[in-house]
């Protein structure tokens, strides 16, 4: 199969250096193992790509999508900007597809979806798209204002691809696709999987009770809520440690927390995927404060390593997290209640052991990255038959 992957990221295609979600790294690794020819169009620069991958892939960096600041203005400019950027991608991808004799275009995250779909139809190339979760799009998704807020996702479901891959992060992507009339047989749900590298955890737990927070720092991820929670906890118990990894617009919130509690807050910066996995050996509890679903990749990873979680019970979170079984569900967005759960579990080792056992039992039924990537590539290969 000669596949052209269109991605908004250039820095996540190698497991050793990937920051954030590693799914593109796992996907490309398996495609190459199966001897497929992989071309990559990514938003960024060649410098972001490890040299070892530059010789294994045919890489075409492109300009990034022209987001506007303040970000709220993007709701109003979305129709124009997405058409403009889509036409830019269409011209470049058309030349690459012709030159490389591409059989499948796989658009990850869906930038330029409408224009690339039309290009694929004209060139008789099969076309698939992957959505990375629709967040609040499922709530009132026929509201015109909501469509502007998630205009890219609106276009993805309105203009029908040959195949849809929907990352199932508990935000209702699968249901949104069906409401748009996409056939169930054409939707492949991809749940967040557990990590395959369980042996990375080698060192004993830290002597002091430690909480992990691994996230992008923004309002949607609830970083402002997390900072309030941590402040409340540390004001009452100075023996608890918070290990924090990530970056984003609300980094100043984390930096202020560290400045206030320098002995209790460890800010690790933006870690690679591998380095993040190693952090699970240093925490007793994972916190997730998303304003949308908390069925996130770090939550699944934590359960796999027997780390209980405390989360806000948003959207489909309760499908995986069972209160007092593998963690605690807190009513959105009750900061005081969330903090009290941390303080409670920090003093009760027997409860922690019980929740840890429940976490491991939960993870036993979850798919691994190998399972998910095998399913994804099998479905891509079907398009060429």
FILOTI-213925 format. One record per residue (C-alpha): residue number from 1; residue in three letters; x, y, z. Coordinates in steps of 0.1 Angstrom, whole numbers, plus 2048, in hexadecimal, padded with zeros to 3 digits. Each point is the difference from the previous one (the first is absolute). Example, Ala and Ser with C-alpha at 12.3 -4.5 7.8 and 13.67 -1.06 7.14 Angstrom:
<sites>
   n res   X   Y   Z
   1 Ala 87B 7D3 84E
   2 Ser 80E 822 7F9
</sites>
This chain:
<sites>
   n res   X   Y   Z
   1 Unk 800 800 800
   2 Unk 80C 823 7F7
   3 Unk 7F2 816 81B
   4 Unk 801 826 804
   5 Unk 7FB 80B 824
   6 Unk 7F5 824 805
   7 Unk 806 80A 824
   8 Unk 801 821 815
   9 Unk 820 7F4 811
  10 Unk 823 7F9 7F5
  11 Unk 80F 7F8 823
  12 Unk 7EC 7E1 809
  13 Unk 80B 7E6 7E7
  14 Unk 81C 7EF 814
  15 Unk 7FA 7EF 821
  16 Unk 821 80B 80F
  17 Unk 7FB 825 7FB
  18 Unk 7DA 803 7FD
  19 Unk 7EF 819 818
  20 Unk 7DB 7FC 808
  21 Unk 7EB 7E4 7F2
  22 Unk 816 7E5 7EE
  23 Unk 7E6 7F3 7E8
  24 Unk 811 80D 7E1
  25 Unk 821 7F1 80B
  26 Unk 7F0 7DE 805
  27 Unk 7EC 803 7DF
  28 Unk 81E 808 7EB
  29 Unk 816 7E6 811
  30 Unk 7E7 7E4 7F7
  31 Unk 7FA 80E 7DD
  32 Unk 826 7FE 7F9
  33 Unk 802 7DD 810
  34 Unk 7E6 7F5 7E8
  35 Unk 815 80E 7E3
  36 Unk 7E7 81B 7F6
  37 Unk 80D 81F 7EF
  38 Unk 7F8 81E 817
  39 Unk 800 824 7F6
  40 Unk 7FA 81A 81B
  41 Unk 7F2 823 7FB
  42 Unk 803 811 822
  43 Unk 7FB 823 80E
  44 Unk 823 80B 80C
  45 Unk 824 7FE 7F5
  46 Unk 819 7E4 7F8
  47 Unk 814 80A 81F
  48 Unk 7E4 7F2 815
  49 Unk 804 7DD 7F1
  50 Unk 81C 7E9 80D
  51 Unk 81B 7F9 7E6
  52 Unk 7F9 7DA 803
  53 Unk 7DD 806 7F3
  54 Unk 809 818 7E4
  55 Unk 811 7E3 7EC
  56 Unk 7E3 7E8 806
  57 Unk 7E3 816 7F5
  58 Unk 7F9 818 7E4
  59 Unk 7FA 820 814
  60 Unk 7EF 820 7F4
  61 Unk 7FE 81B 81B
  62 Unk 7E5 81B 7FA
  63 Unk 7F5 820 810
  64 Unk 7EC 7FE 81F
  65 Unk 7DB 808 801
  66 Unk 7FC 826 804
  67 Unk 7F0 802 823
  68 Unk 7F7 823 80B
  69 Unk 805 810 823
  70 Unk 7EC 804 815
  71 Unk 7F5 7DD 7F8
  72 Unk 7DB 808 803
  73 Unk 802 813 7DF
  74 Unk 805 7DF 7EF
  75 Unk 7DC 7F7 805
  76 Unk 7F6 81D 7E8
  77 Unk 81C 7FB 7E7
  78 Unk 7FE 7DA 7FE
  79 Unk 7ED 7FD 7DF
  80 Unk 818 816 7EE
  81 Unk 820 7F3 810
  82 Unk 7F8 7DC 7FC
  83 Unk 7F8 805 7DB
  84 Unk 820 814 7FB
  85 Unk 816 7E6 811
  86 Unk 7EE 7E4 7EF
  87 Unk 807 80E 7DE
  88 Unk 824 804 80A
  89 Unk 803 7DC 80B
  90 Unk 7ED 7F4 7E1
  91 Unk 819 80E 7E8
  92 Unk 81E 7F2 812
  93 Unk 7F1 7DE 808
  94 Unk 7F4 7FD 7DC
  95 Unk 824 803 7F3
  96 Unk 80D 7E8 81A
  97 Unk 7E5 7E6 7FA
  98 Unk 806 801 7DA
  99 Unk 826 7FE 805
 100 Unk 7FF 7E4 819
 101 Unk 7E4 7EC 7F0
 102 Unk 7EC 801 821
 103 Unk 7E4 7E6 806
 104 Unk 7F2 80D 821
 105 Unk 7FF 823 810
 106 Unk 7FD 7FE 826
 107 Unk 7F7 822 80F
 108 Unk 808 800 825
 109 Unk 7EB 81B 813
 110 Unk 7EF 80B 7DF
 111 Unk 810 821 7F6
 112 Unk 7F6 807 7DC
 113 Unk 7E8 7E3 801
 114 Unk 7E6 80D 7E6
 115 Unk 81B 80A 7E7
 116 Unk 815 7E1 804
 117 Unk 7E1 7EA 7FD
 118 Unk 7F7 811 7DF
 119 Unk 824 7FC 7F4
 120 Unk 7FF 7DA 809
 121 Unk 7E0 7FB 7ED
 122 Unk 80E 812 7E1
 123 Unk 820 7EB 801
 124 Unk 7EE 7DF 809
 125 Unk 813 7FD 820
 126 Unk 7F0 7F1 81F
 127 Unk 7FC 819 81D
 128 Unk 7FE 7FA 826
 129 Unk 7FE 819 81C
 130 Unk 807 7FE 825
 131 Unk 7EF 816 81A
 132 Unk 813 805 821
 133 Unk 7E1 804 816
 134 Unk 7E4 819 7FC
 135 Unk 801 80E 823
 136 Unk 7DF 813 805
 137 Unk 7F5 7FD 7DC
 138 Unk 7E8 7E5 809
 139 Unk 7EC 817 816
 140 Unk 7E9 814 7EA
 141 Unk 813 7F7 7E1
 142 Unk 7E4 80E 7EA
 143 Unk 803 822 810
 144 Unk 80F 818 7E7
 145 Unk 817 810 81A
 146 Unk 80D 7DD 80A
 147 Unk 807 7F9 7DB
 148 Unk 816 81F 7FE
 149 Unk 812 7F7 81F
 150 Unk 809 7DD 7F2
 151 Unk 7FE 809 7DB
 152 Unk 81B 7E7 7F6
 153 Unk 7ED 7E3 810
 154 Unk 7E0 80D 7F0
 155 Unk 810 7FE 7DD
 156 Unk 80F 7DD 808
 157 Unk 7DE 7F1 806
 158 Unk 7ED 814 7E6
 159 Unk 816 7F6 7E3
 160 Unk 802 7DA 800
 161 Unk 821 7EE 800
 162 Unk 806 7DC 7F5
 163 Unk 807 7F7 824
 164 Unk 7FF 811 822
 165 Unk 817 7F9 81C
 166 Unk 7F3 80F 820
 167 Unk 816 803 81F
 168 Unk 7E9 7F6 81C
 169 Unk 80A 816 81D
 170 Unk 7DE 801 810
 171 Unk 7F4 81F 7EE
 172 Unk 7E6 7EF 7EA
 173 Unk 811 801 7DE
 174 Unk 7F0 7E0 7F5
 175 Unk 7DD 80D 809
 176 Unk 806 821 7EF
 177 Unk 80B 7EE 7E0
 178 Unk 7E0 7EC 800
 179 Unk 7EB 81F 806
 180 Unk 80F 80E 7E0
 181 Unk 7F4 7E1 7EE
 182 Unk 822 7EF 7FD
 183 Unk 7FA 7DA 7FD
 184 Unk 80A 7EC 81F
 185 Unk 813 7E8 7E9
 186 Unk 815 81D 7F4
 187 Unk 80B 80B 823
 188 Unk 81E 7F0 812
 189 Unk 801 809 825
 190 Unk 823 802 80E
 191 Unk 801 7FF 826
 192 Unk 81D 80F 813
 193 Unk 817 7E1 806
 194 Unk 816 7F5 81C
 195 Unk 826 803 7FB
 196 Unk 814 7E1 7F6
 197 Unk 81F 809 814
 198 Unk 7F4 7F5 823
 199 Unk 824 7F6 809
 200 Unk 80A 825 800
 201 Unk 7F5 802 824
 202 Unk 81E 7F4 814
 203 Unk 806 816 81E
 204 Unk 7EC 7FF 821
 205 Unk 7E5 81A 807
 206 Unk 80C 820 810
 207 Unk 7FF 801 826
 208 Unk 7EA 81F 7FF
 209 Unk 7DD 7FE 7F1
 210 Unk 802 80E 7DD
 211 Unk 7E5 80B 7E7
 212 Unk 805 801 7DB
 213 Unk 7F1 81A 7E8
 214 Unk 80A 7F9 7DB
 215 Unk 7EE 817 7E8
 216 Unk 7FF 81D 7E8
 217 Unk 7FC 81F 815
 218 Unk 7E0 811 7F5
 219 Unk 7DD 808 80B
 220 Unk 7F0 7E3 7EE
 221 Unk 818 7E8 812
 222 Unk 7F6 811 821
 223 Unk 823 80B 809
 224 Unk 7F1 81E 813
 225 Unk 7EB 7E8 814
 226 Unk 81E 7EA 807
 227 Unk 815 81D 80D
 228 Unk 7E3 809 818
 229 Unk 7FE 7DC 80B
 230 Unk 825 7FC 806
 231 Unk 801 821 813
 232 Unk 7E4 7F5 817
 233 Unk 811 7DE 807
 234 Unk 822 80F 807
 235 Unk 7F1 81A 817
 236 Unk 7F5 7E3 816
 237 Unk 81A 7E5 7FB
 238 Unk 824 80A 7F9
 239 Unk 80C 7DC 7FC
 240 Unk 7EF 7FB 7DE
 241 Unk 814 803 7E0
 242 Unk 7F2 80B 7DE
 243 Unk 813 7F4 7E1
 244 Unk 7F5 815 7E2
 245 Unk 808 7FB 7DB
 246 Unk 7F4 813 7E2
 247 Unk 7FE 823 7F1
 248 Unk 7E6 818 7F2
 249 Unk 7F0 821 804
 250 Unk 7FA 7FC 826
 251 Unk 824 7F7 808
 252 Unk 802 820 815
 253 Unk 7E6 7F0 818
 254 Unk 817 7E2 805
 255 Unk 81E 817 805
 256 Unk 7EE 815 81A
 257 Unk 7F7 7DF 812
 258 Unk 825 7F5 800
 259 Unk 80C 822 80C
 260 Unk 7E7 7FF 81D
 261 Unk 809 7DC 809
 262 Unk 824 7FA 7F4
 263 Unk 804 7E1 816
 264 Unk 7E0 7EF 7F5
 265 Unk 7FC 808 7DB
 266 Unk 817 7F0 7E6
 267 Unk 7FB 80E 7DE
 268 Unk 810 7E9 7E6
 269 Unk 7F9 814 7E0
 270 Unk 7F3 7F0 7E0
 271 Unk 80B 7DC 801
 272 Unk 804 7E7 7E4
 273 Unk 7E8 7E3 800
 274 Unk 81A 7E8 80E
 275 Unk 80A 818 81C
 276 Unk 7DC 804 809
 277 Unk 7FB 7DA 804
 278 Unk 81E 7FF 817
 279 Unk 7EF 81A 816
 280 Unk 7E5 7E7 80B
 281 Unk 81A 7EF 816
 282 Unk 803 820 814
 283 Unk 7DB 807 808
 284 Unk 7E5 7F0 815
 285 Unk 7E2 811 7F0
 286 Unk 7F8 811 7DF
 287 Unk 7E9 81E 7FD
 288 Unk 7EC 80A 7E1
 289 Unk 7EC 820 801
 290 Unk 7F3 803 7DC
 291 Unk 7E0 814 7FA
 292 Unk 7F8 7E6 7E5
 293 Unk 804 7DA 804
 294 Unk 81B 7F3 816
 295 Unk 805 7E0 7ED
 296 Unk 822 80D 7F6
 297 Unk 81F 7ED 7F7
 298 Unk 812 808 821
 299 Unk 7E2 7F2 813
 300 Unk 802 7E0 7EC
 301 Unk 825 7FE 805
 302 Unk 7FD 806 826
 303 Unk 7E7 7E4 804
 304 Unk 817 7E8 7EC
 305 Unk 81B 807 81A
 306 Unk 7E9 7FB 81E
 307 Unk 7FD 826 807
 308 Unk 7DE 80A 80C
 309 Unk 7F1 821 7F1
 310 Unk 7EB 81C 80C
 311 Unk 7EC 811 7E5
 312 Unk 7E2 816 7F9
 313 Unk 7E2 7EB 7F5
 314 Unk 7FC 811 7DE
 315 Unk 7F0 7F1 7E1
 316 Unk 808 7DB 7FD
 317 Unk 81B 7FE 81B
 318 Unk 7EB 7E9 816
 319 Unk 802 7E5 7E5
 320 Unk 823 7F9 80B
 321 Unk 805 810 822
 322 Unk 7EC 7EF 81B
 323 Unk 7FC 814 821
 324 Unk 813 7EF 81D
 325 Unk 809 7E3 7E9
 326 Unk 81E 80E 7EB
 327 Unk 7FE 824 80B
 328 Unk 7E8 81C 809
 329 Unk 7E7 812 7EB
 330 Unk 7FA 824 80B
 331 Unk 7E2 815 7F5
 332 Unk 80A 81B 7E7
 333 Unk 810 817 80A
 334 Unk 801 7FE 826
 335 Unk 824 80A 809
 336 Unk 7FB 7FC 826
 337 Unk 7F2 7DD 7FC
 338 Unk 81C 7F6 7E8
 339 Unk 81A 80D 819
 340 Unk 7F0 7ED 81C
 341 Unk 803 7DF 7ED
 342 Unk 825 805 7FC
 343 Unk 805 808 825
 344 Unk 7EB 7E2 809
 345 Unk 812 7E7 7EB
 346 Unk 822 80E 80A
 347 Unk 7F9 7F5 824
 348 Unk 7F1 7DE 7F8
 349 Unk 819 7E7 7F3
 350 Unk 7E7 7E4 800
 351 Unk 7E8 814 7E9
 352 Unk 81D 807 7E9
 353 Unk 809 7DA 7FD
 354 Unk 7DB 7F7 7FA
 355 Unk 7FD 81B 7E4
 356 Unk 822 7F5 7F1
 357 Unk 7F3 7DC 7FD
 358 Unk 7E0 80D 7F0
 359 Unk 815 815 7E7
 360 Unk 814 7E2 7F5
 361 Unk 7E0 7EA 7FC
 362 Unk 7F0 81C 7EB
 363 Unk 81E 803 7E9
 364 Unk 801 7DA 7F9
 365 Unk 7E3 803 7E8
 366 Unk 80D 81F 7EE
 367 Unk 811 7FE 7DE
 368 Unk 825 806 7FC
 369 Unk 810 817 7E6
 370 Unk 808 7E1 7EB
 371 Unk 7DC 7F6 800
 372 Unk 7F4 822 7F6
 373 Unk 81A 806 7E5
 374 Unk 7FB 7DE 7F1
 375 Unk 7DA 807 7FD
 376 Unk 807 822 7F1
 377 Unk 818 7F5 7E6
 378 Unk 7EB 7E1 7F7
 379 Unk 7E3 817 7F8
 380 Unk 816 818 7EC
 381 Unk 80D 7E2 7EB
 382 Unk 7DC 7F6 7F9
 383 Unk 7FC 820 7EC
 384 Unk 818 7F5 7E6
 385 Unk 7F0 7DE 7FA
</sites>
